[in-house]
Amino acid sequence: MSDFDIFLKKAGDFHGHICMGIALGTRISLAAMKALGLNPGEKHKNLIVYTEIDRCMTDAVQAITGCSLGHRSLKHMDYGKFAATFINTQTGKTVRGTIKEHYGNDKPIEEQLQALARIPDSKLVTLQEVTVNIPETDLPGMPARKAVCARCGETIMDGRDAPKGEKTLCRACAHGAYYSEYK
């Protein structure tokens, strides 16, 4: 059984099923971690990943890397792109991974997965060295800053407050919330 097969199963178990998003996210993750000199079978406290989509691929990235929102090592940038940026904070090396061509659903998933497993990383995954400026308030660990919203009284962590004149407000009170009170 290849590394791809082992990690595809792990990502599929995490996600609930195997689809092309899981398969391609697995390939991007494995290629990027290899480029960073990291073993995907181990937990890495020095790895931060930015995903650019909130779809299946991100579950594969989470399953393969062990990064998570709760540990502040997985970040979501809502670009709607099938891409992720992997940062080794110990070495500073950073790579952004994408897929070179679109893979459609013109064949049964089993056939697509078999074909995908045979494609070398160099023909499937584009890895681009990039830099990412990670603000101190976005790093894993204890909150770098806490504040209290002057309007709703809720605690705001990690520099997500929105100063309005002399007051400190949360973003929901300052700019409008995604939710509204049930009446």
VMD Tcl script that builds the backbone (N, CA, C; Angstrom):
set m [mol new atoms 549]
animate dup $m
set s [atomselect $m all]
$s set {name element resname resid chain x y z} {
  {N N MET 1 A 0.850 -1.181 0.000}
  {CA C MET 1 A 0.000 0.000 0.000}
  {C C MET 1 A 0.899 1.249 0.000}
  {N N SER 2 A 0.626 2.183 -0.889}
  {CA C SER 2 A 1.440 3.399 -1.008}
  {C C SER 2 A 1.074 4.411 0.073}
  {N N ASP 3 A 1.964 5.428 0.264}
  {CA C ASP 3 A 1.661 6.519 1.197}
  {C C ASP 3 A 0.343 7.187 0.823}
  {N N PHE 4 A 0.144 7.384 -0.493}
  {CA C PHE 4 A -1.097 8.011 -0.949}
  {C C PHE 4 A -2.303 7.211 -0.490}
  {N N ASP 5 A -2.273 5.892 -0.663}
  {CA C ASP 5 A -3.400 5.046 -0.260}
  {C C ASP 5 A -3.655 5.119 1.242}
  {N N ILE 6 A -2.577 5.087 2.021}
  {CA C ILE 6 A -2.691 5.132 3.488}
  {C C ILE 6 A -3.312 6.454 3.930}
  {N N PHE 7 A -2.786 7.561 3.399}
  {CA C PHE 7 A -3.280 8.872 3.828}
  {C C PHE 7 A -4.629 9.214 3.198}
  {N N LEU 8 A -4.914 8.677 2.017}
  {CA C LEU 8 A -6.235 8.861 1.419}
  {C C LEU 8 A -7.298 8.219 2.306}
  {N N LYS 9 A -7.005 7.024 2.805}
  {CA C LYS 9 A -7.944 6.354 3.709}
  {C C LYS 9 A -8.136 7.173 4.986}
  {N N LYS 10 A -7.042 7.675 5.546}
  {CA C LYS 10 A -7.125 8.494 6.769}
  {C C LYS 10 A -7.987 9.732 6.525}
  {N N ALA 11 A -7.755 10.424 5.408}
  {CA C ALA 11 A -8.527 11.630 5.080}
  {C C ALA 11 A -9.988 11.277 4.801}
  {N N GLY 12 A -10.213 10.166 4.102}
  {CA C GLY 12 A -11.585 9.722 3.822}
  {C C GLY 12 A -12.337 9.368 5.091}
  {N N ASP 13 A -11.661 8.697 6.025}
  {CA C ASP 13 A -12.284 8.367 7.313}
  {C C ASP 13 A -12.649 9.641 8.071}
  {N N PHE 14 A -11.757 10.620 8.051}
  {CA C PHE 14 A -12.011 11.889 8.739}
  {C C PHE 14 A -13.201 12.618 8.115}
  {N N HIS 15 A -13.243 12.643 6.795}
  {CA C HIS 15 A -14.268 13.386 6.048}
  {C C HIS 15 A -15.610 12.654 5.995}
  {N N GLY 16 A -15.552 11.324 6.002}
  {CA C GLY 16 A -16.777 10.531 5.921}
  {C C GLY 16 A -16.917 9.755 4.632}
  {N N HIS 17 A -16.174 10.121 3.612}
  {CA C HIS 17 A -16.137 9.391 2.348}
  {C C HIS 17 A -14.950 9.895 1.537}
  {N N ILE 18 A -14.639 9.180 0.464}
  {CA C ILE 18 A -13.548 9.598 -0.417}
  {C C ILE 18 A -14.149 10.157 -1.699}
  {N N CYS 19 A -13.723 11.349 -2.034}
  {CA C CYS 19 A -14.136 12.027 -3.264}
  {C C CYS 19 A -12.884 12.641 -3.883}
  {N N MET 20 A -13.021 13.284 -5.019}
  {CA C MET 20 A -11.851 13.883 -5.662}
  {C C MET 20 A -11.262 15.016 -4.823}
  {N N GLY 21 A -12.085 15.752 -4.107}
  {CA C GLY 21 A -11.556 16.814 -3.236}
  {C C GLY 21 A -10.649 16.247 -2.158}
  {N N ILE 22 A -11.050 15.129 -1.571}
  {CA C ILE 22 A -10.228 14.465 -0.549}
  {C C ILE 22 A -8.946 13.939 -1.184}
  {N N ALA 23 A -9.059 13.318 -2.355}
  {CA C ALA 23 A -7.887 12.753 -3.033}
  {C C ALA 23 A -6.888 13.841 -3.422}
  {N N LEU 24 A -7.374 14.913 -4.012}
  {CA C LEU 24 A -6.476 15.979 -4.449}
  {C C LEU 24 A -5.902 16.743 -3.252}
  {N N GLY 25 A -6.707 16.940 -2.212}
  {CA C GLY 25 A -6.196 17.567 -0.989}
  {C C GLY 25 A -5.125 16.718 -0.332}
  {N N THR 26 A -5.277 15.404 -0.407}
  {CA C THR 26 A -4.265 14.491 0.124}
  {C C THR 26 A -2.969 14.635 -0.666}
  {N N ARG 27 A -3.079 14.679 -1.998}
  {CA C ARG 27 A -1.877 14.803 -2.835}
  {C C ARG 27 A -1.160 16.129 -2.581}
  {N N ILE 28 A -1.907 17.229 -2.494}
  {CA C ILE 28 A -1.292 18.538 -2.222}
  {C C ILE 28 A -0.589 18.500 -0.868}
  {N N SER 29 A -1.258 17.968 0.148}
  {CA C SER 29 A -0.690 17.929 1.498}
  {C C SER 29 A 0.584 17.102 1.549}
  {N N LEU 30 A 0.556 15.919 0.938}
  {CA C LEU 30 A 1.739 15.057 0.949}
  {C C LEU 30 A 2.913 15.710 0.215}
  {N N ALA 31 A 2.647 16.317 -0.932}
  {CA C ALA 31 A 3.710 16.976 -1.699}
  {C C ALA 31 A 4.291 18.163 -0.933}
  {N N ALA 32 A 3.431 18.963 -0.331}
  {CA C ALA 32 A 3.896 20.145 0.401}
  {C C ALA 32 A 4.702 19.748 1.639}
  {N N MET 33 A 4.225 18.765 2.374}
  {CA C MET 33 A 4.952 18.342 3.568}
  {C C MET 33 A 6.317 17.751 3.192}
  {N N LYS 34 A 6.368 17.026 2.101}
  {CA C LYS 34 A 7.645 16.489 1.617}
  {C C LYS 34 A 8.595 17.639 1.282}
  {N N ALA 35 A 8.079 18.660 0.601}
  {CA C ALA 35 A 8.898 19.819 0.238}
  {C C ALA 35 A 9.418 20.556 1.473}
  {N N LEU 36 A 8.661 20.517 2.555}
  {CA C LEU 36 A 9.073 21.178 3.801}
  {C C LEU 36 A 9.925 20.275 4.684}
  {N N GLY 37 A 10.118 19.023 4.255}
  {CA C GLY 37 A 10.914 18.086 5.039}
  {C C GLY 37 A 10.188 17.562 6.265}
  {N N LEU 38 A 8.845 17.516 6.206}
  {CA C LEU 38 A 8.033 17.060 7.331}
  {C C LEU 38 A 7.374 15.727 7.018}
  {N N ASN 39 A 7.302 14.858 8.001}
  {CA C ASN 39 A 6.663 13.558 7.862}
  {C C ASN 39 A 5.172 13.712 8.132}
  {N N PRO 40 A 4.316 13.369 7.160}
  {CA C PRO 40 A 2.872 13.538 7.378}
  {C C PRO 40 A 2.300 12.588 8.427}
  {N N GLY 41 A 3.037 11.606 8.846}
  {CA C GLY 41 A 2.554 10.681 9.869}
  {C C GLY 41 A 2.793 11.168 11.290}
  {N N GLU 42 A 3.415 12.329 11.438}
  {CA C GLU 42 A 3.747 12.860 12.762}
  {C C GLU 42 A 3.047 14.192 13.011}
  {N N LYS 43 A 2.864 14.530 14.281}
  {CA C LYS 43 A 2.295 15.828 14.674}
  {C C LYS 43 A 3.413 16.865 14.632}
  {N N HIS 44 A 3.149 18.018 14.058}
  {CA C HIS 44 A 4.161 19.071 13.916}
  {C C HIS 44 A 3.652 20.365 14.532}
  {N N LYS 45 A 4.243 20.772 15.640}
  {CA C LYS 45 A 3.854 22.029 16.281}
  {C C LYS 45 A 4.350 23.241 15.501}
  {N N ASN 46 A 5.264 23.009 14.572}
  {CA C ASN 46 A 5.833 24.111 13.802}
  {C C ASN 46 A 5.220 24.238 12.405}
  {N N LEU 47 A 4.026 23.671 12.214}
  {CA C LEU 47 A 3.363 23.739 10.916}
  {C C LEU 47 A 2.071 24.544 11.025}
  {N N ILE 48 A 1.927 25.515 10.134}
  {CA C ILE 48 A 0.689 26.285 9.993}
  {C C ILE 48 A 0.274 26.172 8.529}
  {N N VAL 49 A -1.019 25.948 8.300}
  {CA C VAL 49 A -1.530 25.819 6.931}
  {C C VAL 49 A -2.687 26.797 6.728}
  {N N TYR 50 A -2.627 27.524 5.634}
  {CA C TYR 50 A -3.714 28.386 5.185}
  {C C TYR 50 A -4.416 27.671 4.032}
  {N N THR 51 A -5.707 27.370 4.183}
  {CA C THR 51 A -6.469 26.804 3.071}
  {C C THR 51 A -7.278 27.924 2.425}
  {N N GLU 52 A -7.549 27.766 1.147}
  {CA C GLU 52 A -8.236 28.819 0.404}
  {C C GLU 52 A -9.647 28.433 -0.002}
  {N N ILE 53 A -10.158 27.341 0.570}
  {CA C ILE 53 A -11.506 26.894 0.232}
  {C C ILE 53 A -12.095 26.177 1.440}
  {N N ASP 54 A -13.398 26.244 1.584}
  {CA C ASP 54 A -14.068 25.553 2.697}
  {C C ASP 54 A -14.835 24.342 2.169}
  {N N ARG 55 A -14.122 23.484 1.472}
  {CA C ARG 55 A -14.699 22.274 0.902}
  {C C ARG 55 A -13.874 21.071 1.315}
  {N N CYS 56 A -14.121 19.949 0.669}
  {CA C CYS 56 A -13.522 18.654 1.025}
  {C C CYS 56 A -12.007 18.723 1.175}
  {N N MET 57 A -11.344 19.449 0.289}
  {CA C MET 57 A -9.890 19.534 0.318}
  {C C MET 57 A -9.373 19.915 1.696}
  {N N THR 58 A -10.060 20.837 2.363}
  {CA C THR 58 A -9.606 21.308 3.665}
  {C C THR 58 A -9.683 20.201 4.712}
  {N N ASP 59 A -10.653 19.315 4.618}
  {CA C ASP 59 A -10.695 18.165 5.530}
  {C C ASP 59 A -9.487 17.256 5.304}
  {N N ALA 60 A -9.083 17.075 4.056}
  {CA C ALA 60 A -7.895 16.265 3.771}
  {C C ALA 60 A -6.654 16.921 4.370}
  {N N VAL 61 A -6.523 18.228 4.188}
  {CA C VAL 61 A -5.380 18.952 4.759}
  {C C VAL 61 A -5.347 18.759 6.272}
  {N N GLN 62 A -6.492 18.895 6.929}
  {CA C GLN 62 A -6.556 18.750 8.377}
  {C C GLN 62 A -6.191 17.327 8.800}
  {N N ALA 63 A -6.717 16.329 8.107}
  {CA C ALA 63 A -6.445 14.931 8.458}
  {C C ALA 63 A -4.976 14.569 8.254}
  {N N ILE 64 A -4.364 15.060 7.196}
  {CA C ILE 64 A -2.985 14.703 6.866}
  {C C ILE 64 A -1.988 15.458 7.741}
  {N N THR 65 A -2.232 16.746 7.974}
  {CA C THR 65 A -1.259 17.582 8.695}
  {C C THR 65 A -1.458 17.579 10.203}
  {N N GLY 66 A -2.676 17.310 10.649}
  {CA C GLY 66 A -2.977 17.426 12.074}
  {C C GLY 66 A -3.248 18.865 12.492}
  {N N CYS 67 A -3.198 19.805 11.550}
  {CA C CYS 67 A -3.490 21.210 11.857}
  {C C CYS 67 A -4.993 21.365 12.071}
  {N N SER 68 A -5.378 22.304 12.938}
  {CA C SER 68 A -6.801 22.536 13.182}
  {C C SER 68 A -7.046 23.985 13.573}
  {N N LEU 69 A -8.289 24.416 13.375}
  {CA C LEU 69 A -8.671 25.769 13.786}
  {C C LEU 69 A -8.499 25.950 15.290}
  {N N GLY 70 A -8.878 24.932 16.056}
  {CA C GLY 70 A -8.792 25.016 17.512}
  {C C GLY 70 A -7.383 25.170 18.033}
  {N N HIS 71 A -6.410 24.631 17.311}
  {CA C HIS 71 A -5.006 24.789 17.697}
  {C C HIS 71 A -4.386 26.022 17.050}
  {N N ARG 72 A -5.182 26.729 16.255}
  {CA C ARG 72 A -4.746 27.939 15.553}
  {C C ARG 72 A -3.632 27.661 14.551}
  {N N SER 73 A -3.556 26.410 14.098}
  {CA C SER 73 A -2.543 26.048 13.113}
  {C C SER 73 A -3.154 25.851 11.724}
  {N N LEU 74 A -4.468 25.909 11.631}
  {CA C LEU 74 A -5.175 25.854 10.356}
  {C C LEU 74 A -5.925 27.169 10.196}
  {N N LYS 75 A -5.681 27.840 9.093}
  {CA C LYS 75 A -6.313 29.133 8.815}
  {C C LYS 75 A -7.128 29.009 7.543}
  {N N HIS 76 A -8.263 29.676 7.503}
  {CA C HIS 76 A -9.106 29.642 6.302}
  {C C HIS 76 A -9.150 31.021 5.667}
  {N N MET 77 A -8.743 31.095 4.426}
  {CA C MET 77 A -8.848 32.307 3.624}
  {C C MET 77 A -9.904 32.007 2.566}
  {N N ASP 78 A -10.993 32.712 2.551}
  {CA C ASP 78 A -12.129 32.377 1.689}
  {C C ASP 78 A -11.927 32.912 0.271}
  {N N TYR 79 A -11.026 32.260 -0.486}
  {CA C TYR 79 A -10.755 32.652 -1.870}
  {C C TYR 79 A -11.502 31.771 -2.854}
  {N N GLY 80 A -12.079 30.646 -2.396}
  {CA C GLY 80 A -12.770 29.734 -3.299}
  {C C GLY 80 A -11.830 29.019 -4.263}
  {N N LYS 81 A -10.556 28.902 -3.876}
  {CA C LYS 81 A -9.559 28.257 -4.733}
  {C C LYS 81 A -9.123 26.936 -4.118}
  {N N PHE 82 A -8.828 25.985 -4.968}
  {CA C PHE 82 A -8.355 24.680 -4.545}
  {C C PHE 82 A -6.857 24.792 -4.308}
  {N N ALA 83 A -6.480 25.416 -3.169}
  {CA C ALA 83 A -5.079 25.692 -2.867}
  {C C ALA 83 A -4.881 25.771 -1.362}
  {N N ALA 84 A -3.635 25.539 -0.949}
  {CA C ALA 84 A -3.273 25.674 0.463}
  {C C ALA 84 A -1.808 26.062 0.555}
  {N N THR 85 A -1.486 26.850 1.577}
  {CA C THR 85 A -0.119 27.281 1.830}
  {C C THR 85 A 0.353 26.668 3.137}
  {N N PHE 86 A 1.505 26.006 3.091}
  {CA C PHE 86 A 2.063 25.266 4.211}
  {C C PHE 86 A 3.315 25.985 4.699}
  {N N ILE 87 A 3.359 26.310 5.997}
  {CA C ILE 87 A 4.458 27.084 6.560}
  {C C ILE 87 A 5.145 26.275 7.651}
  {N N ASN 88 A 6.441 26.050 7.487}
  {CA C ASN 88 A 7.248 25.458 8.542}
  {C C ASN 88 A 7.806 26.634 9.341}
  {N N THR 89 A 7.209 26.918 10.491}
  {CA C THR 89 A 7.604 28.093 11.269}
  {C C THR 89 A 9.001 27.958 11.862}
  {N N GLN 90 A 9.509 26.739 11.954}
  {CA C GLN 90 A 10.852 26.527 12.494}
  {C C GLN 90 A 11.920 26.937 11.477}
  {N N THR 91 A 11.706 26.577 10.203}
  {CA C THR 91 A 12.691 26.882 9.165}
  {C C THR 91 A 12.339 28.133 8.371}
  {N N GLY 92 A 11.070 28.524 8.401}
  {CA C GLY 92 A 10.606 29.656 7.606}
  {C C GLY 92 A 10.239 29.285 6.182}
  {N N LYS 93 A 10.502 28.045 5.775}
  {CA C LYS 93 A 10.165 27.639 4.405}
  {C C LYS 93 A 8.654 27.552 4.254}
  {N N THR 94 A 8.152 28.094 3.156}
  {CA C THR 94 A 6.711 28.169 2.906}
  {C C THR 94 A 6.430 27.806 1.462}
  {N N VAL 95 A 5.469 26.894 1.252}
  {CA C VAL 95 A 5.064 26.536 -0.106}
  {C C VAL 95 A 3.546 26.601 -0.230}
  {N N ARG 96 A 3.108 27.071 -1.389}
  {CA C ARG 96 A 1.679 27.100 -1.723}
  {C C ARG 96 A 1.447 26.023 -2.765}
  {N N GLY 97 A 0.495 25.139 -2.487}
  {CA C GLY 97 A 0.210 24.036 -3.386}
  {C C GLY 97 A -1.130 24.186 -4.073}
  {N N THR 98 A -1.134 23.888 -5.369}
  {CA C THR 98 A -2.354 23.862 -6.171}
  {C C THR 98 A -2.278 22.650 -7.105}
  {N N ILE 99 A -3.379 22.352 -7.761}
  {CA C ILE 99 A -3.428 21.263 -8.733}
  {C C ILE 99 A -3.237 21.857 -10.124}
  {N N LYS 100 A -2.428 21.199 -10.956}
  {CA C LYS 100 A -2.088 21.739 -12.281}
  {C C LYS 100 A -3.237 21.742 -13.266}
  {N N GLU 101 A -4.128 20.752 -13.180}
  {CA C GLU 101 A -5.258 20.750 -14.102}
  {C C GLU 101 A -6.508 20.278 -13.381}
  {N N HIS 102 A -7.633 20.640 -13.938}
  {CA C HIS 102 A -8.911 20.274 -13.338}
  {C C HIS 102 A -9.228 18.820 -13.645}
  {N N TYR 103 A -9.679 18.102 -12.642}
  {CA C TYR 103 A -10.089 16.709 -12.825}
  {C C TYR 103 A -11.594 16.630 -12.640}
  {N N GLY 104 A -12.280 16.275 -13.707}
  {CA C GLY 104 A -13.738 16.230 -13.691}
  {C C GLY 104 A -14.276 14.896 -13.227}
  {N N ASN 105 A -15.569 14.773 -13.254}
  {CA C ASN 105 A -16.265 13.557 -12.815}
  {C C ASN 105 A -16.738 12.736 -14.001}
  {N N ASP 106 A -15.919 12.637 -15.048}
  {CA C ASP 106 A -16.335 11.923 -16.252}
  {C C ASP 106 A -16.170 10.405 -16.145}
  {N N LYS 107 A -15.526 9.922 -15.080}
  {CA C LYS 107 A -15.337 8.479 -14.876}
  {C C LYS 107 A -15.771 8.134 -13.462}
  {N N PRO 108 A -16.014 6.850 -13.193}
  {CA C PRO 108 A -16.310 6.458 -11.804}
  {C C PRO 108 A -15.148 6.830 -10.878}
  {N N ILE 109 A -15.463 7.157 -9.637}
  {CA C ILE 109 A -14.456 7.629 -8.673}
  {C C ILE 109 A -13.301 6.640 -8.530}
  {N N GLU 110 A -13.575 5.348 -8.563}
  {CA C GLU 110 A -12.517 4.345 -8.417}
  {C C GLU 110 A -11.487 4.474 -9.538}
  {N N GLU 111 A -11.957 4.686 -10.767}
  {CA C GLU 111 A -11.051 4.856 -11.909}
  {C C GLU 111 A -10.265 6.150 -11.788}
  {N N GLN 112 A -10.928 7.218 -11.360}
  {CA C GLN 112 A -10.252 8.495 -11.183}
  {C C GLN 112 A -9.147 8.383 -10.130}
  {N N LEU 113 A -9.434 7.692 -9.033}
  {CA C LEU 113 A -8.450 7.536 -7.958}
  {C C LEU 113 A -7.259 6.702 -8.413}
  {N N GLN 114 A -7.509 5.642 -9.181}
  {CA C GLN 114 A -6.416 4.814 -9.701}
  {C C GLN 114 A -5.521 5.641 -10.630}
  {N N ALA 115 A -6.126 6.431 -11.486}
  {CA C ALA 115 A -5.348 7.280 -12.393}
  {C C ALA 115 A -4.568 8.325 -11.597}
  {N N LEU 116 A -5.211 8.914 -10.632}
  {CA C LEU 116 A -4.585 9.945 -9.802}
  {C C LEU 116 A -3.381 9.399 -9.043}
  {N N ALA 117 A -3.460 8.192 -8.568}
  {CA C ALA 117 A -2.374 7.580 -7.800}
  {C C ALA 117 A -1.122 7.375 -8.659}
  {N N ARG 118 A -1.285 7.266 -9.969}
  {CA C ARG 118 A -0.152 7.012 -10.866}
  {C C ARG 118 A 0.531 8.285 -11.355}
  {N N ILE 119 A -0.107 9.426 -11.185}
  {CA C ILE 119 A 0.463 10.679 -11.686}
  {C C ILE 119 A 1.545 11.154 -10.719}
  {N N PRO 120 A 2.767 11.413 -11.215}
  {CA C PRO 120 A 3.814 11.919 -10.321}
  {C C PRO 120 A 3.462 13.320 -9.801}
  {N N ASP 121 A 3.926 13.635 -8.598}
  {CA C ASP 121 A 3.680 14.961 -8.013}
  {C C ASP 121 A 4.032 16.080 -8.983}
  {N N SER 122 A 5.157 15.935 -9.683}
  {CA C SER 122 A 5.631 16.991 -10.576}
  {C C SER 122 A 4.656 17.289 -11.721}
  {N N LYS 123 A 3.806 16.337 -12.065}
  {CA C LYS 123 A 2.832 16.546 -13.145}
  {C C LYS 123 A 1.443 16.918 -12.619}
  {N N LEU 124 A 1.242 16.755 -11.310}
  {CA C LEU 124 A -0.078 16.993 -10.731}
  {C C LEU 124 A -0.141 18.237 -9.857}
  {N N VAL 125 A 0.877 18.410 -9.013}
  {CA C VAL 125 A 0.858 19.469 -7.997}
  {C C VAL 125 A 1.850 20.565 -8.354}
  {N N THR 126 A 1.389 21.804 -8.286}
  {CA C THR 126 A 2.284 22.950 -8.411}
  {C C THR 126 A 2.609 23.418 -7.007}
  {N N LEU 127 A 3.897 23.445 -6.682}
  {CA C LEU 127 A 4.357 23.989 -5.404}
  {C C LEU 127 A 5.153 25.245 -5.703}
  {N N GLN 128 A 4.731 26.330 -5.108}
  {CA C GLN 128 A 5.364 27.621 -5.326}
  {C C GLN 128 A 5.885 28.122 -3.986}
  {N N GLU 129 A 7.176 28.480 -3.922}
  {CA C GLU 129 A 7.694 29.064 -2.686}
  {C C GLU 129 A 7.135 30.474 -2.561}
  {N N VAL 130 A 6.575 30.763 -1.397}
  {CA C VAL 130 A 5.971 32.064 -1.127}
  {C C VAL 130 A 6.392 32.520 0.270}
  {N N THR 131 A 6.007 33.717 0.634}
  {CA C THR 131 A 6.184 34.189 2.000}
  {C C THR 131 A 4.820 34.578 2.547}
  {N N VAL 132 A 4.636 34.398 3.837}
  {CA C VAL 132 A 3.403 34.781 4.513}
  {C C VAL 132 A 3.798 35.542 5.766}
  {N N ASN 133 A 3.248 36.719 5.930}
  {CA C ASN 133 A 3.477 37.497 7.142}
  {C C ASN 133 A 2.367 37.146 8.121}
  {N N ILE 134 A 2.702 36.384 9.142}
  {CA C ILE 134 A 1.692 35.959 10.118}
  {C C ILE 134 A 1.724 36.928 11.299}
  {N N PRO 135 A 0.640 37.673 11.506}
  {CA C PRO 135 A 0.600 38.589 12.653}
  {C C PRO 135 A 0.718 37.817 13.975}
  {N N GLU 136 A 1.293 38.448 14.965}
  {CA C GLU 136 A 1.445 37.824 16.285}
  {C C GLU 136 A 0.103 37.346 16.825}
  {N N THR 137 A -0.969 38.069 16.516}
  {CA C THR 137 A -2.294 37.700 17.012}
  {C C THR 137 A -2.878 36.483 16.297}
  {N N ASP 138 A -2.205 35.964 15.271}
  {CA C ASP 138 A -2.666 34.770 14.553}
  {C C ASP 138 A -1.838 33.521 14.863}
  {N N LEU 139 A -0.827 33.660 15.693}
  {CA C LEU 139 A 0.030 32.517 16.006}
  {C C LEU 139 A -0.629 31.586 17.017}
  {N N PRO 140 A -0.300 30.301 16.949}
  {CA C PRO 140 A -0.799 29.363 17.963}
  {C C PRO 140 A -0.315 29.774 19.355}
  {N N GLY 141 A -1.010 29.308 20.359}
  {CA C GLY 141 A -0.644 29.623 21.741}
  {C C GLY 141 A -1.708 30.456 22.424}
  {N N MET 142 A -1.354 30.962 23.572}
  {CA C MET 142 A -2.282 31.794 24.351}
  {C C MET 142 A -2.621 33.066 23.582}
  {N N PRO 143 A -3.816 33.624 23.814}
  {CA C PRO 143 A -4.194 34.862 23.123}
  {C C PRO 143 A -3.171 35.973 23.359}
  {N N ALA 144 A -2.791 36.643 22.287}
  {CA C ALA 144 A -1.834 37.738 22.379}
  {C C ALA 144 A -2.489 38.985 22.981}
  {N N ARG 145 A -3.819 39.068 22.830}
  {CA C ARG 145 A -4.524 40.245 23.348}
  {C C ARG 145 A -5.980 39.889 23.582}
  {N N LYS 146 A -6.564 40.447 24.632}
  {CA C LYS 146 A -7.991 40.301 24.928}
  {C C LYS 146 A -8.580 41.681 25.154}
  {N N ALA 147 A -9.847 41.817 24.798}
  {CA C ALA 147 A -10.574 43.069 25.031}
  {C C ALA 147 A -12.025 42.695 25.323}
  {N N VAL 148 A -12.790 43.681 25.794}
  {CA C VAL 148 A -14.210 43.484 26.067}
  {C C VAL 148 A -14.983 44.503 25.246}
  {N N CYS 149 A -16.014 44.038 24.555}
  {CA C CYS 149 A -16.843 44.917 23.734}
  {C C CYS 149 A -17.651 45.844 24.630}
  {N N ALA 150 A -17.573 47.130 24.352}
  {CA C ALA 150 A -18.289 48.128 25.142}
  {C C ALA 150 A -19.800 48.049 24.936}
  {N N ARG 151 A -20.266 47.435 23.855}
  {CA C ARG 151 A -21.700 47.358 23.581}
  {C C ARG 151 A -22.317 46.055 24.109}
  {N N CYS 152 A -21.779 44.904 23.734}
  {CA C CYS 152 A -22.398 43.624 24.113}
  {C C CYS 152 A -21.753 42.981 25.335}
  {N N GLY 153 A -20.575 43.441 25.721}
  {CA C GLY 153 A -19.902 42.915 26.903}
  {C C GLY 153 A -19.175 41.595 26.696}
  {N N GLU 154 A -19.141 41.089 25.467}
  {CA C GLU 154 A -18.459 39.819 25.206}
  {C C GLU 154 A -16.952 40.031 25.049}
  {N N THR 155 A -16.186 38.996 25.406}
  {CA C THR 155 A -14.734 39.049 25.290}
  {C C THR 155 A -14.321 38.848 23.836}
  {N N ILE 156 A -13.355 39.635 23.419}
  {CA C ILE 156 A -12.818 39.590 22.059}
  {C C ILE 156 A -11.343 39.210 22.186}
  {N N MET 157 A -10.939 38.164 21.474}
  {CA C MET 157 A -9.550 37.725 21.586}
  {C C MET 157 A -8.774 37.947 20.301}
  {N N ASP 158 A -7.472 37.972 20.478}
  {CA C ASP 158 A -6.516 37.934 19.373}
  {C C ASP 158 A -6.620 39.111 18.411}
  {N N GLY 159 A -6.871 40.292 18.952}
  {CA C GLY 159 A -6.845 41.487 18.125}
  {C C GLY 159 A -7.993 41.617 17.156}
  {N N ARG 160 A -9.092 40.921 17.425}
  {CA C ARG 160 A -10.235 40.985 16.513}
  {C C ARG 160 A -11.216 42.102 16.895}
  {N N ASP 161 A -10.800 42.994 17.792}
  {CA C ASP 161 A -11.667 44.102 18.182}
  {C C ASP 161 A -11.643 45.184 17.101}
  {N N ALA 162 A -12.674 46.026 17.152}
  {CA C ALA 162 A -12.834 47.080 16.157}
  {C C ALA 162 A -13.027 48.412 16.890}
  {N N PRO 163 A -11.935 49.123 17.151}
  {CA C PRO 163 A -12.057 50.404 17.858}
  {C C PRO 163 A -12.961 51.380 17.101}
  {N N LYS 164 A -13.897 51.989 17.833}
  {CA C LYS 164 A -14.789 53.011 17.263}
  {C C LYS 164 A -14.682 54.233 18.160}
  {N N GLY 165 A -13.881 55.201 17.745}
  {CA C GLY 165 A -13.654 56.380 18.571}
  {C C GLY 165 A -12.963 55.963 19.855}
  {N N GLU 166 A -13.575 56.300 20.985}
  {CA C GLU 166 A -13.009 55.970 22.304}
  {C C GLU 166 A -13.404 54.572 22.768}
  {N N LYS 167 A -14.323 53.931 22.059}
  {CA C LYS 167 A -14.842 52.619 22.480}
  {C C LYS 167 A -14.157 51.475 21.755}
  {N N THR 168 A -14.128 50.332 22.435}
  {CA C THR 168 A -13.672 49.091 21.823}
  {C C THR 168 A -14.910 48.247 21.595}
  {N N LEU 169 A -15.141 47.876 20.336}
  {CA C LEU 169 A -16.290 47.054 19.987}
  {C C LEU 169 A -15.824 45.750 19.345}
  {N N CYS 170 A -16.681 44.739 19.438}
  {CA C CYS 170 A -16.425 43.520 18.669}
  {C C CYS 170 A -16.814 43.813 17.222}
  {N N ARG 171 A -16.365 42.985 16.310}
  {CA C ARG 171 A -16.674 43.207 14.895}
  {C C ARG 171 A -18.174 43.125 14.621}
  {N N ALA 172 A -18.873 42.258 15.354}
  {CA C ALA 172 A -20.324 42.122 15.153}
  {C C ALA 172 A -21.046 43.417 15.523}
  {N N CYS 173 A -20.664 44.017 16.627}
  {CA C CYS 173 A -21.302 45.268 17.041}
  {C C CYS 173 A -20.856 46.447 16.174}
  {N N ALA 174 A -19.637 46.418 15.724}
  {CA C ALA 174 A -19.109 47.527 14.924}
  {C C ALA 174 A -19.601 47.506 13.485}
  {N N HIS 175 A -19.715 46.313 12.900}
  {CA C HIS 175 A -19.994 46.224 11.461}
  {C C HIS 175 A -21.250 45.442 11.112}
  {N N GLY 176 A -21.902 44.883 12.106}
  {CA C GLY 176 A -23.071 44.045 11.853}
  {C C GLY 176 A -22.686 42.579 11.915}
  {N N ALA 177 A -23.543 41.788 12.509}
  {CA C ALA 177 A -23.271 40.367 12.715}
  {C C ALA 177 A -23.860 39.518 11.591}
  {N N TYR 178 A -23.365 38.328 11.457}
  {CA C TYR 178 A -23.916 37.360 10.507}
  {C C TYR 178 A -25.196 36.743 11.058}
  {N N TYR 179 A -25.485 36.971 12.326}
  {CA C TYR 179 A -26.669 36.408 12.986}
  {C C TYR 179 A -27.552 37.547 13.492}
  {N N SER 180 A -28.812 37.214 13.779}
  {CA C SER 180 A -29.700 38.209 14.404}
  {C C SER 180 A -30.448 37.494 15.527}
  {N N GLU 181 A -30.878 38.285 16.502}
  {CA C GLU 181 A -31.574 37.729 17.651}
  {C C GLU 181 A -32.924 37.171 17.222}
  {N N TYR 182 A -33.255 35.988 17.700}
  {CA C TYR 182 A -34.532 35.349 17.400}
  {C C TYR 182 A -35.637 36.082 18.158}
  {N N LYS 183 A -36.719 36.409 17.471}
  {CA C LYS 183 A -37.827 37.140 18.109}
  {C C LYS 183 A -39.096 36.361 18.004}
}
mol reanalyze $m
mol bondsrecalc $m
mol representation Tube
mol addrep $m
